[in-house]
Amino acid sequence: MATPQRDELPVAGLTTGQLARLLGVSPTTLRSWDRRYGFGPASRADGRHRRWSPDDVAMAREMCRLTATGTPPAEAARTARLRARGPVGPVRPDEWPVVPSDRADGTAPRVGSGLPLGRVRSECRGLARAAVRLDAEEVRELLRRAVAHHGPAVAWEEVMSPALQAVGRKWQSSGERGEQGEQYVEVEHLLSWHISAALRHYYLDAARPRRAASGVPVLLSCLPGEQHTLPLDVLTAVLGDEGLAVLMLGGSVPADALITAVRRVASLAVVLWAQTGDTADLALARRVAGARWGVRGARTQTPVLLCGPGWHQVTDSAEPPELTYVTSLHDAVSTLTGLRRGHPSR
């Protein structure tokens, strides 16, 4: 559902419950902000019922945006009130994401995304809140900062992936309780698309200097029928950070096209992703491993890495040495950087 704009809000204003659903926070969070920081609607209908005017809603949106970027709630409330009355300067701290915390272990307290996040980085909570609000610009900015500050591996493991998993758990648990879990489908799609975009941008731009002299590329591909490219986007960004070039073929690559690419490209290795057993085609993986390339009389083969949970259902201990099953992002990166060190071009 599209987010109502300022001039589309009810003339009488929104109730606290309506505003909470609009922003993707809990009504308790809004009441807590009012109680702690005097951050509430300017007027009450009939002297009792709280009604949030368009100006109040704009102020609450700004509060959510600021807290999502790590601004302490008290400072965010003060700044949001000022901005509701007129522009003010930038908010400190501007060295995102150094975020104050009320906990000794540095994690942030639970706030308002409505998702089962557990103990995660405060950047992850901010990302979850922005995603639930369907605030695409904020999601994009938070992801850009996370990747730039932490690098793609840590950003994925500690910020992006936990948020995505929490959306999935919320979707599943809502369906089990007979609630409308479909409301989180659009959140997952929004988040997945922007995560892919952020990681691809990082590989294409930020990681370019580190892979300038990287030599032969790693060829990445989803098998026929496999559309889940996000894991390969993650691997692409991390390999770029390690100075490796990548040739990414994308989702659902036809078998003949995949074999042709392997024969045309002198790649360091081929990575095949399968999300489910339905797409984990072991016969095709063996064909890829057996594909030879190079000049006549000096043809060679390329190691093949099998990545993704789908391979669990089809691999066995009798696989040829050209096929290597990897179980994690760290395992894949370690294997590929090891192949680079042993490659003649290096």
TAGIMO-V408468 format. One record per backbone hydrogen bond with DSSP energy under -0.5 kcal/mol. NH is the residue of the N-H (numbers start at 1). CO is the residue of the C=O. E is the energy in kcal/mol with one decimal. If there is no record, write none. Layout:
BEGIN
nh = [NH,NH]
co = [CO,CO]
e = [E,E]
END
This chain:
BEGIN
nh = [8,9,9,13,14,19,20,21,22,23,24,25,30,31,32,33,34,35,36,37,38,39,40,43,45,47,48,49,51,52,53,57,58,59,60,61,62,63,64,65,66,67,68,69,69,70,71,76,77,78,79,80,81,82,83,84,85,85,86,96,98,99,103,106,108,113,117,120,121,124,125,126,127,128,129,130,131,132,133,134,135,136,139,140,141,142,143,144,145,146,147,148,149,150,151,155,156,157,158,159,160,161,163,164,165,166,167,168,169,170,171,172,173,174,175,176,177,178,179,181,183,184,185,186,188,189,190,191,192,193,194,195,196,197,198,199,200,201,202,203,204,205,206,207,208,211,211,212,214,218,219,220,220,221,222,223,226,227,229,232,233,234,235,236,237,238,239,240,241,242,243,244,247,248,249,249,252,252,253,258,259,260,261,262,263,264,265,267,268,269,270,271,272,272,273,273,274,279,280,281,282,285,286,287,288,289,290,291,291,293,298,300,302,304,305,306,307,307,308,310,311,311,312,313,314,315,319,323,324,324,326,326,332,333,334,335,336,337,338,339,340,341,342,343,343,346]
co = [5,5,6,10,52,15,16,17,18,19,20,20,26,27,28,29,30,31,32,33,34,33,38,51,49,44,45,45,43,14,51,53,54,55,56,57,58,59,60,61,62,63,64,65,66,67,66,72,73,74,75,76,77,78,79,80,81,82,82,94,95,97,107,103,120,111,115,118,158,121,121,122,123,124,125,126,127,128,129,131,130,134,135,136,137,138,139,140,141,142,143,144,145,146,147,151,152,153,154,155,155,156,159,160,161,162,163,164,165,166,167,168,169,170,171,172,173,175,174,179,180,181,182,182,184,185,186,187,188,189,190,191,192,193,194,195,196,197,198,199,200,201,201,202,205,207,208,209,211,245,269,218,247,271,250,273,223,225,227,229,229,230,231,232,233,234,235,236,237,238,240,239,218,246,220,247,223,226,222,254,255,256,257,258,259,260,261,265,217,217,303,219,270,305,221,271,307,276,276,279,280,281,282,283,284,285,286,287,288,300,295,293,291,322,270,324,272,305,326,274,274,308,309,310,311,311,316,320,304,322,306,324,328,329,330,331,332,333,334,335,336,337,338,339,340,343]
e = [-1.7,-0.5,-1.0,-1.6,-2.3,-2.4,-2.4,-2.0,-2.1,-2.4,-1.5,-1.8,-1.5,-2.3,-2.4,-2.4,-1.9,-2.5,-2.8,-2.5,-1.4,-1.3,-0.9,-0.6,-2.8,-1.5,-2.1,-1.8,-1.3,-3.2,-0.7,-2.8,-2.3,-2.1,-2.4,-2.6,-2.0,-2.0,-2.3,-2.5,-2.5,-2.4,-2.0,-1.0,-0.6,-1.3,-2.2,-2.8,-2.8,-2.0,-2.6,-2.7,-2.2,-1.9,-2.7,-1.5,-0.8,-0.9,-0.9,-1.5,-1.8,-1.1,-0.5,-1.3,-0.9,-2.0,-1.9,-1.0,-0.7,-0.5,-1.4,-2.4,-2.3,-2.5,-2.5,-2.2,-2.4,-2.5,-1.8,-1.4,-2.7,-1.4,-2.4,-2.7,-2.2,-2.7,-2.4,-2.3,-2.3,-2.2,-2.5,-2.2,-2.5,-2.7,-1.9,-2.2,-2.1,-2.5,-2.8,-1.4,-2.9,-3.0,-1.0,-2.3,-2.8,-2.1,-1.9,-2.1,-2.5,-2.4,-2.5,-2.4,-2.9,-2.4,-1.8,-2.0,-1.6,-1.1,-2.7,-1.8,-1.5,-2.2,-1.6,-0.7,-2.1,-2.3,-2.4,-2.5,-2.7,-2.4,-2.1,-2.3,-2.4,-2.2,-2.5,-2.4,-2.6,-2.4,-2.0,-2.2,-2.6,-2.2,-0.7,-2.8,-0.9,-1.0,-0.8,-0.9,-1.5,-2.1,-2.7,-0.6,-2.6,-2.2,-2.2,-1.6,-2.4,-0.6,-1.5,-0.6,-1.9,-2.2,-2.2,-2.5,-2.0,-2.2,-2.8,-2.3,-1.8,-1.2,-1.3,-2.7,-3.1,-0.6,-2.9,-0.6,-0.5,-2.8,-1.5,-2.3,-2.4,-2.4,-2.3,-2.1,-2.0,-1.8,-2.1,-2.0,-3.2,-0.5,-2.5,-3.1,-0.5,-2.8,-2.3,-0.5,-2.0,-1.0,-0.9,-1.7,-1.0,-2.0,-2.2,-1.7,-2.6,-2.4,-1.7,-0.8,-0.8,-2.2,-2.3,-2.6,-0.5,-3.1,-3.4,-3.0,-2.7,-0.7,-0.5,-2.2,-0.5,-1.3,-1.2,-1.1,-1.3,-2.2,-1.2,-1.9,-2.8,-0.5,-2.0,-0.6,-2.3,-2.5,-2.6,-2.3,-2.4,-2.6,-1.7,-1.9,-2.0,-1.9,-1.3,-0.5,-1.2,-1.8]
END
